């Protein structure tokens, strides 16, 4: 099934309505990065270990941004449980549940400490616990092109896996938060724009 929006409908949309298009784009980026991270489990080629860690961090950071934007939308009264519709009431309640709120706090920490910059606490935590005597800080190819930094990878991987305890059980909860938010956003788009279903 493909849902299409008339371009004229988008042009005429209010600023508030356009926020949902932006939110949908953030969720799509997060979902795509998560699928890249999952690799073969999502029927995609496996990434290098450093690529897996970076895609996971960016996926979770993007989801944090989407959740923050959604909170603003709800706080400003742009979307209410009534707008979610009966089919999505459970998603609405889940997004506002204590389990979901705990995940949001974790995702905000990932966003703030790992994704858009590496926070000093993140670096300090890695340095306090590492047993490595030496680590590559920069890899340069024969053509003198810059490559991946083993140190950067180690810092981010350490914090995702050791400090923040990202494991399979937590990933299931994060996936549920992402799916609930996607359902709410897409429900709003379908109900508030001129759409066609193919």
SVG drawing of the C-alpha trace seen along z (x, -y; Angstrom):
<svg xmlns="http://www.w3.org/2000/svg" viewBox="-12 -28 62 40">
<polyline fill="none" stroke="black" stroke-width="0.4" points="0.0,0.0 1.3,-3.5 -0.2,-6.6 0.3,-9.7 -0.3,-13.4 -1.3,-16.0 1.5,-18.5 -1.0,-21.3 -2.3,-20.0 1.3,-20.3 1.7,-23.8 -1.5,-24.9 -0.7,-23.1 -0.3,-25.2 3.0,-25.4 1.6,-23.0 0.6,-20.4 4.0,-20.6 5.5,-19.7 4.1,-16.2 5.8,-15.9 9.1,-16.8 8.4,-14.4 7.7,-11.6 11.0,-12.3 12.9,-12.0 11.2,-8.7 12.0,-7.4 15.7,-8.3 15.7,-6.6 14.1,-3.5 16.4,-3.3 19.5,-3.6 18.1,-0.9 17.6,1.4 21.2,0.8 22.3,1.6 20.3,4.8 21.9,5.9 21.1,9.5 18.2,9.5 16.6,6.8 17.6,8.5 20.5,6.1 24.2,6.7 26.2,6.7 28.1,3.5 31.5,3.2 31.5,3.1 32.2,-0.7 29.4,-1.3 27.0,0.7 27.8,-1.4 27.5,-4.7 24.2,-3.7 22.8,-2.6 23.8,-5.8 22.3,-8.0 19.1,-5.9 18.5,-6.4 19.5,-10.0 17.1,-10.7 14.4,-8.9 15.1,-11.1 14.7,-14.2 11.4,-12.9 10.1,-12.2 11.1,-15.7 9.2,-17.3 6.2,-15.1 6.2,-16.2 6.2,-19.9 3.3,-19.1 1.2,-17.6 2.1,-20.3 1.0,-23.0 -2.3,-21.2 -1.6,-20.5 -2.4,-16.8 -4.6,-15.2 -5.8,-11.7 -8.9,-12.5 -6.7,-13.2 -5.0,-9.8 -8.4,-8.1 -9.7,-4.9 -7.4,-2.6 -4.3,-4.4 -5.4,-5.0 -3.1,-2.2 -0.2,-3.9 -1.1,-7.2 -1.2,-5.6 2.0,-3.7 4.0,-6.8 2.9,-8.4 3.6,-5.3 6.2,-5.1 8.1,-2.5 8.2,-4.9 9.2,-7.9 12.2,-5.9 13.3,-5.1 12.9,-8.8 15.3,-9.8 17.8,-7.2 17.4,-8.3 17.9,-11.9 21.2,-10.9 22.3,-9.2 21.4,-12.2 23.1,-14.7 26.2,-12.7 27.0,-10.6 25.3,-11.6 25.8,-15.3 29.0,-15.6 30.8,-13.4 30.2,-14.8 33.2,-15.1 31.5,-12.6 31.4,-10.1 35.1,-10.4 35.9,-10.4 33.9,-7.2 35.7,-5.4 39.2,-6.5 38.4,-5.5 37.5,-1.9 39.8,-1.1 42.6,1.4 44.1,0.6 47.7,-0.7 47.5,-2.2 44.7,-2.8 44.6,-4.2 43.3,-7.7 43.4,-8.1 43.8,-5.9 45.2,-7.3 45.2,-5.4 48.0,-5.2 46.3,-8.0 46.4,-10.0 42.7,-9.9 41.4,-9.9 39.7,-6.7 37.9,-5.6 39.2,-6.4 39.4,-3.3 39.4,-5.6 36.2,-7.3 34.6,-3.9 35.7,-2.6 34.3,-5.6 30.9,-5.4 30.7,-1.6 31.7,-1.6 29.0,-4.0 26.2,-2.4 27.0,1.1 28.5,0.6 27.2,-2.7 23.7,-2.8 23.3,1.0 21.7,1.2 20.7,4.9 18.1,7.0 15.4,6.5 15.9,2.7 15.9,2.8 12.4,4.3 11.1,1.5 12.8,-1.1 11.2,0.5 7.8,0.4 8.2,-3.3 9.3,-4.0 6.3,-2.0 3.8,-3.8 5.1,-7.2 5.1,-6.3 1.4,-5.1 0.4,-8.4 2.2,-10.6 0.9,-8.7 -2.6,-8.6 -2.5,-12.4 -1.1,-12.8 -3.8,-10.6 -6.6,-12.3 -5.4,-15.9 -4.1,-15.9 -5.7,-15.2 -4.3,-11.7 -4.8,-8.8 -4.2,-5.2 -2.7,-3.0"/>
</svg>
